[in-house]
Amino acid sequence: APAMLDKWSRTQCALEAGADLVAELPLSWACAGAERFAAGGVALAGALGATHLYFGSEVPDPVLLLRLAQALLSPDFAQALRLQNQPGLPFAARRQRAVEALLGPEAARPLALPNATLGVEYCKAILSQGLAIQPVAVRRTGSGHGQQAPVEPGAVLSASQLRSLALQGRDLEGLVPGFTQAALEEARAQGRFPAQIKHLERAILC
């Protein structure tokens, strides 16, 4: 799905929230799968001279996530993955079973969680690119990826639920920071919010 706001408005919100710099990840990385997305982001962070990389994770244990990354990059993993050749088994499940064979079920558990999995990919990219960047996993709070929760002021909803509410024309006041709410209302008044994929369908088909 497209971002709900244009990148300039999102940048302004990030600056209002305390960011010092907002860098754009080029489209071919930004719209790729987790491995390529993480590789692009880490390369950009390294080029900017970053020393630490912060990311949200259901498992805020960078030591474990680094251990998983090392396992996934090892020749032993490639061998273990070849043994997981059950027909119809998705790659993610095969990968988790292979890591379970190497490290045990408890250590492999983060690979079943979407943000922790992305954190592992960040760690893999740091190792693969030989960068002196320290990963820092920040515990995620509120709704998990794609989850639905009661809509009440102060609730920490998932991005997909917020997007769904916006597409229904619901007011997001109390669900997003005040400066974000102001940016949303300004864009709505100008007919630029919420962005929807249906506005691109004809161009995409062409």
ROMARLO-139431 format. One record per residue: x, y, z of N, C-alpha, C, O in turn. Coordinates in steps of 0.02 Angstrom, whole numbers, plus 50000, padded with zeros to 5 digits. Example, Ala and Ser with C-alpha at 12.3 -4.5 7.8 and 13.67 -1.06 7.14 Angstrom:
<pts>
506604971650390506154977550390506604983550390507124983450423/506424988850354506844994750357506455000250394506705005750402/
</pts>
This chain:
<pts>
500434994050000500005000050000500445006250000500995006150028/500215011549969500605017849970500585020950040500135019550079/501085025050054501075028850116500465033450117500245035750065/500195034650176499585038650182499705046050168499255049650147/500315048250182500505055250172501105055650126501495050850121/501185061250091501775062150048502405062450092502365063750152/502985061350061503605060850100503805067350133504135067250185/503605072950105503775079350135503395080350200503685082650250/502755078650201502365079050262502625074250315502655075950374/502805068150294503065063150342503735065450370503875064450429/504135068650328504775071350352504665076650405504995076750456/504185081250391504035086450440503815083450506504015085950559/503405078150504503185074850566503775071950603503815072450664/504235068850567504835065850599505255071250632505515070250687/505335076950598505715082450627505375085250689505705086850739/504715085850686504335088150744504415083350802504385085350860/504505076850787504575071750840505285071450868505415067750915/505745075450839506415075650868506965073050824507555073150844/506815070650764507335068350719507775074150696507535079750688/508415072850686508885077950662508955077650586509115082650554/508855071850558508955070850486508485065250462508405060250497/508195066150405507785060950374508095059350307508155063650264/508285053050297508585050850234508105046250198507765042150230/508065046850133507605042850093507945036650067508475037050035/507645030850079507885024550051507595023849981506985023949973/508025023049930507765022649861507245017049852507235012149888/506815018149803506225013849793506385006449789506025002349818/506915004649752507044997549741507214993849806507144987749810/507444997549856507564994549922506944995349966506764990750003/506635001149963506065002550007505484997949994505114996350041/505384995649933504824991349915505024984049908504634980049882/505614982349931505854975449925505674971449987505384974050035/505844965049986505754960750044506214962750101506644967150093/506124959550158506484961450219507244961450210507584965950234/507504956350177508234955750171508534961550131509024964650153/508234963150074508484968650033508334975450065508744979950061/507754976050095507574982250130508094983750184508334989350189/508254978650224508734979650278509424981150251509784985350278/509614977650197510284978850168510354985950144510874989050153/509824988650112509844995550089509875000550146510265005250144/509464999450197509465003950254510115003950291510365009250311/510414998050301511044997650337511605000850296512035004250324/511614999750231512125002750188512075010350191512585013850194/511465012950190511355020250195511595022850263511925028050266/511425019250316511645021250383512405021250388512705025750417/512715016150359513445015750360513765021450321514265024250343/513465023150264513745028650224513685035350260514075039850248/513185035950304513075042050342513505042250405513505047150442/513875036850417514315036750476513975034750540514225036350594/513415031150536513055029050596513475024150637513835020050609/513425024750703513775020150748513285015350781513495009950805/512645017150784512135012950814511525012850768511375017650733/511175007150767510565006450727510005004150774510024998550800/509515008450785508955006950828508365004450787508215007050733/508034999350812507444996650777506974993550827507194991150880/506334993550812505844990450855505854982850847505974980350792/505724979350901505724972050899505284969250955505274971951010/504934963950940504554960550993505024957251043504834955951100/505644955851021506154952851064506734957851068507144958051023/506764961951121507284967151125507944964451150508214966851200/508214959451115508834956151136509314956051076509314951251038/509714961351067510154961651009510674956051007510894954050953/510864953451065511354947951066511044941751033511374938450992/510414940251050510074934551019509964935750945510064931250904/509764941850926509634943350855510284942850815510274940450758/510844945050844511494944250810511674936850803511954934750753/511524932950855511674925850852511274922450796511524918150760/510644924450790510224921750736510504923850668510514919850621/510724930150662511004932550599511624928450581511704926550523/512064927150629512664923250616512484916250594512804913350549/511964913350625511754906650606511494906550534511654901950496/511094911650515510814911950448511344912950394511244911050337/511904915950413512444917150365512944911350363513404911450322/512854906450405513344901050410513234895550359512674894550337/513764892050339513684886250294513244880850324512904877250288/513254880350391512834875350424512094876550411511704871850405/511894882950407511204884450393511004882150324510464879250315/511424883350275511264881150206511154873650204510704871250169/511564869950241511484862650243510834860750279510464856450255/510704864050335510094862450373509474864250334508964860750338/509494869650294508924871650254508774866550200508194865150185/509294863750171509194858550118508824852550145508474849050108/508904851150210508564845450240507834846750253507444842050262/507634853150253506934854950264506584855550196506414861150174/506464850050164506214850150095505514847450089505334844550037/505104848350142504424845850139504024849750086504034855850086/503674846250041503284849649989502744854250019502394852350066/502694860149992502174864750013502334868750075501934873150095/502904867450107503084871150167503374877950148503864878150110/503084883450172503344890150153504074890950173504314887750220/504424895450137505134896450151505254898650223505714896350256/504824903250249504914905650317504894900050368505284899950415/504434895350357504394889550403504994884950396505264882450445/505214883950334505814879850323506424882950356506834879550387/506474889650349507044893150378507034892450454507554891250485/506444893350485506404892850557506584885850581506934885150632/506344880750546506504873950566507254872550560507544869050601/507554875350508508274874350499508664877650556509144874750581/508454883650576508794887050632508664883350697509104883050740/508054880650706507914876650765508394870750770508604868850825/508544867750714509014862050714509714864150735510094860250763/509884870450722510554872950739510594875750810511074874550846/510074879550830510114883350893509594881250944509634883251002/509094877450923508554875550968507934879750958507984885350932/507344877050977506714880550965506654887350998506394892050968/506894888051060506824894351096507224899951063506974905451055/507844898351043508254903451010507964905550943508044911250922/507634900850908507364902250842506694905850844506454908050792/506384906450903505714909250909505634916150878505114917450848/506124920750884506034927350854505914927250779505634932050752/506104921950744506004921650672505274920850653505094921350595/504844919650703504124919350690503784926050702503174926650694/504174931150722503904937650739504134942750687504734943150673/503674946650657503854950850599504394956050612504854956750571/504354959650667504854964950679505514962150703506044964750685/505494956750742506114953550763506464950550702507084950750698/506074947850656506364945150594506724950650555507274949550529/506414956550551506744962150517507384964150554507884965950524/507354963950621507954965350661508514960550646509094962550642/508344954250637508854949250618509154951050550509764950350539/508734953350504508984955350438509444961450443509934961850406/509284966150487509744971750499510424969150523510944971250499/510404964550570511024961750597511414957950543512024958450539/511054954250501511384950850445511724955750399512294954650377/511384961350385511674966350340512294969550370512784970650336/512274970950435512854973850469513454969150464514004971250449/513324962650476513864957750473514114956850401514714956750389/513654956250354513844955050284514234960950255514694959950215/514054967050276514384972950249515004974950289515344979750272/515134971350343515734972650383515734979550415516264982750418/515164981850438515104988550466515174988450542514954983750575/515474993650569515544994350642514934997950669514995003350699/514354994950660513724997850685513454993150738513434987050728/513254995950794512974991950848512214991850843511904997250845/511904985950838511174985650836510884986550906511144983850954/510344990450910510004991650974509264990150963508914993750927/509014984850994508314982850986507894986151039508024985551099/507374989751018506914993351063506264989351066505974987651015/506034987851127505424983751134504824987251103504674993051119/504474983751060503844986351033503294985851085503264980951122/502864990851088502294990851133501664991751093501684993751035/501104990251123500464991151089500314985351042500584979851050/499904986650992499684981450945500274978850905500734982550887/500244972450890500754969450848500624971050775500114974050758/501074968850732501034970150660500374967450632500234961450636/499964971850604499334969750572498774968150620498234966250597/498864968950685498344967150733497834972750740497964978650726/497234970750761496694975550774496594976050850496634970950885/496484982050875496404983150947495834988050958495634991550912/495564988351019495024993251034495275000351019495825002251038/494845004250987495025011050969494835015751026494245017151036/495325018051062495215022551118495795027351123496355025551104/495685033451148496225038451151496835035651188496775032451240/497425036851159498045034551189498235027551171498785025351187/497795023851136497965017051116498535017251064498565021751023/498985012251068499525011651019499295006450968499375000450978/499025008850912498745004450861499275002750809499765006250801/499154997250774499604995450719499505000350661498985003450654/500025000850620499985005450563499415003450516499075007750488/499314996850507498784994650461498094996550489497644998150450/498004996250555497354998250583497245005650576496695007850560/497775009750588497715016950579497545018650506497145023050493/497875015150460497745016250389497015014550373496685018250337/496775009050400496085007050388495585012250415495095013850383/495725014850475495295019950504495285026250461494755029250451/495875028150436495915034150394495525033250330495185037850308/495565027350300495195026050238494445026050250494055027250203/494235024550311493525024850329493295031950344492705033150357/493765036750344493595043650360493575045150434493325050350454/493825040550475493815041450548494325046650569494845047450537/494175050050623494625055050652495165051250692494995046850732/495795053050682496345049650717496595053650777497125052050805/496225058750798496435062750855496495058350917496045054350931/497035059050953497165055051012497495048450997497715044951043/497535046650933497845040450912498535041550881498935036950874/498665047750861499315049750833499525056150868499105059650897/500175057850867500395064150898500025070250869499785070050812/499995075550908499645081550887499895084450822499505086550780/500575084450813500845087250751500685082850691500625085250635/500615076350702500415071850648499685073050630499505073350571/499265073850681498565075350669498495081750628498075082050583/498895086850644498865093150608499075092250535498765095050490/499585088150523499815086850455499285083050416499175084350356/498945078350449498415074450416497845079050396497585078550341/497645083450441497075087850427497245092750372496825094350330/497865095250372498075099850318498055096250251497805099050201/498315090250249498315086350186497605084550165497455084550106/497175083050213496475081350197496125087350167495735086650119/496255093250194495935099350169496155100850098495785103950060/496755098650079497015099750012496875093849965497085093849907/496495088849990496325083149949496915078349938496905074449891/497415078549981497995074249974498015068550025498515064950028/497485067850063497475062550115496765059850120496285063850117/496675053350126497205048350128497385045850058496955045050015/498025044750046498245041949982497985034749977497985031050026/497775032949917497485026249906497765023149842497885026649793/497865016649844498155013149787497685013649726497925013349670/497025014349737496555014549681496695020549635496525020449576/497005025949663497165031649621497735030249573497835034049525/498095024849584498645023049541498475017249493498875015649448/497895014249503497755008049467497795008749391498095004449358/497525014049363497535014849290498245015749265498435012949214/498655019749301499345020749280499735014249285500135012649241/499625010349338499975003949346499784999149290500214995849262/499144998849275498924994349222499214996349154499394992149113/499255002949143499555005249080500295003349076500625004849027/
</pts>
